Amino acid sequence: MINNLAEMFNCDINCLRNSSKLIRKLPYKKKKIEITNSYKFLFVREPYGRLFSTYSNKFYFPKGYWYPLGTNIIRRLRENPSQDSLIYGHDVTFAELIRYIVEEFEVGHIMDEHIRPMAAECNPCNYEFDFIGKLETMSSDIAYLRNEWNNRHFSKKSQEHLGKRTNLLSEMQHFHLTLKKINGSHINIFNLYQRAWRYYQITAVISKHINMPFSKNKTINYDKFIQELEKARKMTDVYNTTAVKAQKHEAMVQAYSTVPIRDIGRLKTFVREDCLLFGYEESLSWLFDKKVSTKEQTTFNYFIGLD
């Protein structure tokens, strides 16, 4: 979205950030006037899927987001954690994240922006938004915004690629930094490469039928790994598109199957307000109907490399 705005308004990422900082520094009354007179829009996503995406991208993928949130989760919830887990927080499980979320919510703590309810992040009851879009319909919603802004003369650009990711492997730059951060630890590097490969299978960039072409007994070259990722992405084009896209849902069902029933019930309370405000289903059948959830289980392990 940041890249889309930069294209639309000839304002690069630094320009957008500086504009945001200027508004934040204004006295409250002036800030309120600026916000009131601005075109306000918000994008939301299905709450259960949002939490799973946060886990996949921020915790399972070796992105270095583990500290301090990951270490806090492990310190509070895990019995007999390893020293590396306490220092880096690199191996948080999905079940641990969900338990941490519901516990933080129940005691009323201020939560990290990536996990707190969307309504708490941008309260639509306090701000009169001009438009609320959804991630699930992002392409058409952005097309609407583009036309709306053109009609209001906010922008005269018509970018056909708006709403599309241009670099599907952009997260790998974070992975490279993570490898440097953990230098000197006992964390298994091969496991991290496995998790990076799996992440692109979870996000349906690479087919689950394409195995990582590296063995455990040999050192992996980072640049060679990138080349193999690119090759696998191109090879994925020959697979059935619907089947590849289904990997996202399969991985999410598998992740939630590891969460204790008690915590799933508590999570329902956590997502309730977002579901009511933004029109999402509170009791998803694949999550709350055992017959459906059992039917949707897969034997493919999407979450290797956490041990």
C-alpha positions as CSV (number, residue, x, y, z in Angstrom):
1,M,0.0,0.0,0.0
2,I,2.9,2.4,0.8
3,N,4.3,1.7,-2.7
4,N,0.9,2.3,-4.3
5,L,0.6,5.7,-2.5
6,A,4.1,6.6,-3.5
7,E,3.2,5.9,-7.2
8,M,-0.1,7.8,-7.0
9,F,1.1,10.9,-5.4
10,N,4.7,11.2,-6.6
11,C,5.8,10.9,-2.9
12,D,8.3,8.2,-2.1
13,I,8.4,6.2,1.1
14,N,10.6,8.8,2.9
15,C,8.2,11.6,1.7
16,L,5.2,9.7,3.1
17,R,6.9,9.0,6.4
18,N,7.9,12.6,6.8
19,S,4.4,13.8,6.1
20,S,3.1,11.4,8.7
21,K,5.7,12.7,11.3
22,L,4.6,16.3,10.6
23,I,1.0,15.5,11.3
24,R,1.9,13.5,14.5
25,K,3.8,16.5,15.8
26,L,0.9,19.0,15.4
27,P,-0.9,20.1,18.5
28,Y,-4.1,18.1,19.2
29,K,-6.6,20.6,17.8
30,K,-4.6,21.2,14.6
31,K,-4.1,17.5,14.2
32,K,-7.8,16.9,14.5
33,I,-8.6,19.6,11.9
34,E,-6.1,18.0,9.5
35,I,-7.5,14.5,9.9
36,T,-11.1,15.8,9.7
37,N,-10.4,17.5,6.4
38,S,-8.5,14.6,4.9
39,Y,-9.7,11.7,2.8
40,K,-9.6,8.8,5.3
41,F,-9.5,5.2,4.3
42,L,-8.8,1.9,6.1
43,F,-8.0,-1.6,4.9
44,V,-8.9,-4.6,7.1
45,R,-8.6,-8.4,6.7
46,E,-10.3,-11.5,8.1
47,P,-9.2,-11.6,11.8
48,Y,-8.2,-15.2,12.1
49,G,-6.3,-15.1,8.8
50,R,-4.6,-11.8,9.9
51,L,-3.2,-13.5,13.0
52,F,-2.0,-16.5,11.1
53,S,-0.3,-14.1,8.5
54,T,1.4,-12.3,11.4
55,Y,2.7,-15.5,12.7
56,S,3.9,-16.7,9.3
57,N,5.6,-13.5,8.3
58,K,6.9,-12.2,11.7
59,F,7.7,-15.3,13.6
60,Y,8.0,-18.4,11.5
61,F,9.8,-16.7,8.6
62,P,13.3,-15.8,9.9
63,K,12.7,-12.1,9.7
64,G,14.4,-11.0,12.9
65,Y,11.1,-9.7,14.4
66,W,11.6,-12.3,17.2
67,Y,13.0,-9.7,19.6
68,P,11.5,-8.4,21.9
69,L,8.0,-9.9,21.3
70,G,9.2,-13.4,20.7
71,T,11.5,-13.5,23.7
72,N,8.7,-12.1,25.9
73,I,6.3,-14.9,24.7
74,I,8.9,-17.6,25.4
75,R,9.9,-16.2,28.7
76,R,6.3,-16.1,29.9
77,L,4.8,-19.3,28.4
78,R,7.6,-21.9,27.9
79,E,8.9,-24.3,30.4
80,N,12.7,-24.9,30.3
81,P,13.4,-22.7,27.2
82,S,16.9,-22.9,25.7
83,Q,19.3,-20.1,26.1
84,D,19.0,-19.2,22.4
85,S,15.2,-19.1,22.7
86,L,15.5,-16.6,25.6
87,I,18.0,-14.5,23.8
88,Y,16.6,-14.5,20.2
89,G,12.9,-15.7,20.5
90,H,13.5,-17.5,17.2
91,D,11.2,-20.5,17.7
92,V,7.9,-19.2,18.9
93,T,5.1,-21.6,17.9
94,F,1.7,-20.5,16.6
95,A,-0.1,-22.0,19.7
96,E,2.2,-19.9,22.0
97,L,1.4,-16.7,20.0
98,I,-2.3,-17.3,20.3
99,R,-2.1,-18.0,24.0
100,Y,0.0,-14.8,24.5
101,I,-2.5,-12.8,22.5
102,V,-5.6,-13.9,24.4
103,E,-3.9,-13.4,27.8
104,E,-2.7,-9.9,26.9
105,F,-6.2,-9.0,25.7
106,E,-8.0,-10.4,28.7
107,V,-5.9,-8.3,31.2
108,G,-6.2,-5.2,29.0
109,H,-2.6,-4.7,28.1
110,I,-1.6,-2.4,25.3
111,M,-0.6,-4.9,22.5
112,D,1.8,-4.8,19.6
113,E,0.3,-3.2,16.5
114,H,0.6,-6.5,14.5
115,I,-1.6,-8.5,16.9
116,R,-3.9,-6.1,18.6
117,P,-7.5,-5.9,17.2
118,M,-7.9,-3.7,14.1
119,A,-10.7,-1.7,15.8
120,A,-8.1,-0.7,18.5
121,E,-5.6,0.3,15.9
122,C,-7.8,2.5,13.8
123,N,-11.2,2.9,15.6
124,P,-13.9,3.5,13.0
125,C,-16.2,4.8,15.7
126,N,-13.8,7.7,16.5
127,Y,-12.9,8.5,12.8
128,E,-15.4,9.0,10.0
129,F,-13.6,7.0,7.3
130,D,-14.5,7.8,3.7
131,F,-13.8,4.2,2.6
132,I,-13.1,0.9,4.3
133,G,-11.6,-1.8,2.0
134,K,-10.7,-5.4,2.6
135,L,-7.6,-7.3,1.8
136,E,-9.7,-10.0,0.3
137,T,-11.0,-7.6,-2.4
138,M,-7.9,-5.4,-2.4
139,S,-7.4,-5.1,-6.2
140,S,-11.0,-3.9,-6.9
141,D,-11.0,-1.7,-3.8
142,I,-7.7,0.0,-4.8
143,A,-9.2,0.5,-8.3
144,Y,-12.1,2.2,-6.7
145,L,-9.8,4.5,-4.7
146,R,-7.8,5.3,-7.8
147,N,-10.9,6.4,-9.6
148,E,-12.2,8.3,-6.5
149,W,-9.0,10.2,-6.1
150,N,-8.8,11.0,-9.8
151,N,-12.4,12.3,-9.7
152,R,-11.6,14.5,-6.7
153,H,-8.4,15.7,-8.4
154,F,-6.2,14.3,-5.6
155,S,-4.2,12.4,-8.3
156,K,-4.3,12.1,-12.0
157,K,-2.3,8.9,-12.3
158,S,-3.8,5.6,-13.4
159,Q,-1.5,2.9,-12.4
160,E,-2.7,-0.5,-13.6
161,H,-0.4,-2.4,-11.4
162,L,-1.7,-0.9,-8.2
163,G,-2.6,-3.5,-5.6
164,K,-0.1,-6.1,-6.9
165,R,3.2,-7.1,-5.2
166,T,6.1,-6.5,-7.6
167,N,8.8,-8.4,-5.7
168,L,7.5,-11.7,-4.2
169,L,10.8,-12.5,-2.6
170,S,11.4,-9.1,-1.0
171,E,11.3,-10.7,2.5
172,M,14.6,-12.4,1.8
173,Q,16.6,-9.2,2.5
174,H,15.3,-9.5,6.1
175,F,16.4,-13.1,6.2
176,H,19.9,-12.1,5.2
177,L,20.0,-9.6,8.1
178,T,18.7,-12.2,10.5
179,L,21.6,-14.6,9.6
180,K,24.0,-11.9,10.6
181,K,22.2,-11.2,13.9
182,I,22.3,-14.8,15.1
183,N,26.0,-15.3,14.2
184,G,27.6,-16.9,17.2
185,S,24.4,-18.6,18.4
186,H,23.6,-22.3,18.4
187,I,20.5,-21.8,16.2
188,N,20.4,-24.4,13.3
189,I,21.0,-22.4,10.1
190,F,19.7,-25.2,7.9
191,N,16.4,-25.1,9.8
192,L,16.1,-21.3,9.1
193,Y,16.6,-22.0,5.4
194,Q,14.0,-24.6,5.5
195,R,11.6,-22.2,7.2
196,A,12.3,-19.5,4.5
197,W,11.5,-22.1,1.8
198,R,8.4,-23.2,3.6
199,Y,7.2,-19.6,4.0
200,Y,7.0,-19.2,0.3
201,Q,5.0,-22.4,0.1
202,I,2.7,-21.2,2.9
203,T,2.1,-17.9,0.9
204,A,1.6,-19.9,-2.3
205,V,4.5,-18.4,-4.1
206,I,6.1,-21.9,-4.5
207,S,4.2,-25.2,-5.0
208,K,4.4,-27.5,-2.0
209,H,5.5,-30.2,-4.4
210,I,8.9,-28.5,-5.0
211,N,11.4,-29.5,-2.4
212,M,14.2,-27.3,-1.2
213,P,17.2,-28.6,-3.2
214,F,19.8,-28.5,-0.3
215,S,20.9,-31.1,2.1
216,K,21.4,-30.8,5.8
217,N,25.1,-31.8,5.7
218,K,26.3,-29.0,3.4
219,T,26.6,-25.3,3.9
220,I,24.0,-23.3,2.0
221,N,25.1,-20.3,0.0
222,Y,22.7,-17.5,0.4
223,D,22.9,-16.2,-3.2
224,K,22.5,-19.8,-4.5
225,F,19.4,-20.1,-2.3
226,I,17.9,-17.0,-3.9
227,Q,18.5,-18.5,-7.3
228,E,16.8,-21.7,-6.4
229,L,13.8,-19.8,-4.9
230,E,13.5,-17.9,-8.2
231,K,13.7,-21.1,-10.2
232,A,11.0,-22.7,-8.0
233,R,8.7,-19.7,-8.4
234,K,8.9,-20.1,-12.2
235,M,8.4,-23.8,-12.0
236,T,5.3,-23.3,-9.9
237,D,3.6,-21.8,-13.0
238,V,3.1,-25.3,-14.4
239,Y,1.1,-26.4,-11.4
240,N,-2.7,-26.0,-11.0
241,T,-3.2,-22.4,-9.8
242,T,-6.2,-23.2,-7.6
243,A,-4.3,-26.0,-5.9
244,V,-1.3,-23.7,-5.2
245,K,-3.5,-21.0,-3.8
246,A,-5.1,-23.5,-1.6
247,Q,-1.8,-23.9,0.2
248,K,-2.5,-20.7,2.2
249,H,-5.7,-22.2,3.6
250,E,-4.1,-25.6,4.3
251,A,-1.3,-24.0,6.2
252,M,-3.7,-21.9,8.3
253,V,-5.9,-24.9,9.1
254,Q,-2.8,-26.8,10.2
255,A,-1.5,-24.0,12.4
256,Y,-4.9,-23.6,14.2
257,S,-5.1,-27.3,14.7
258,T,-2.2,-27.0,17.2
259,V,-4.0,-24.5,19.4
260,P,-5.8,-25.9,22.4
261,I,-9.6,-25.8,22.2
262,R,-9.7,-23.5,25.3
263,D,-7.5,-20.9,23.7
264,I,-9.6,-21.1,20.5
265,G,-12.7,-20.2,22.5
266,R,-10.8,-17.3,24.1
267,L,-9.6,-16.1,20.7
268,K,-13.2,-16.0,19.5
269,T,-13.9,-13.3,22.1
270,F,-10.7,-11.5,21.0
271,V,-11.8,-11.2,17.3
272,R,-15.5,-10.6,18.1
273,E,-15.5,-6.8,17.8
274,D,-13.5,-6.8,14.5
275,C,-15.9,-9.4,13.0
276,L,-18.9,-7.4,14.0
277,L,-17.5,-4.0,12.8
278,F,-16.1,-5.2,9.5
279,G,-18.5,-8.0,8.5
280,Y,-16.5,-11.1,9.1
281,E,-17.7,-14.5,10.3
282,E,-17.0,-15.1,14.0
283,S,-17.4,-18.9,14.0
284,L,-15.6,-20.2,10.9
285,S,-16.7,-23.7,10.1
286,W,-13.1,-24.9,9.4
287,L,-12.1,-23.8,12.8
288,F,-15.2,-24.5,15.0
289,D,-16.8,-27.5,13.2
290,K,-14.7,-30.6,14.0
291,K,-16.0,-32.5,11.0
292,V,-15.1,-29.7,8.6
293,S,-11.7,-29.1,10.2
294,T,-10.8,-32.8,10.2
295,K,-11.7,-33.0,6.5
296,E,-9.5,-30.1,5.6
297,Q,-6.4,-31.4,7.4
298,T,-3.3,-32.1,5.2
299,T,-0.4,-34.5,5.7
300,F,2.0,-32.0,4.3
301,N,4.0,-30.4,7.2
302,Y,4.1,-26.6,6.6
303,F,6.0,-25.8,9.8
304,I,9.3,-27.7,9.8
305,G,12.5,-26.3,11.3
306,L,11.2,-25.1,14.6
307,D,13.1,-27.6,16.7
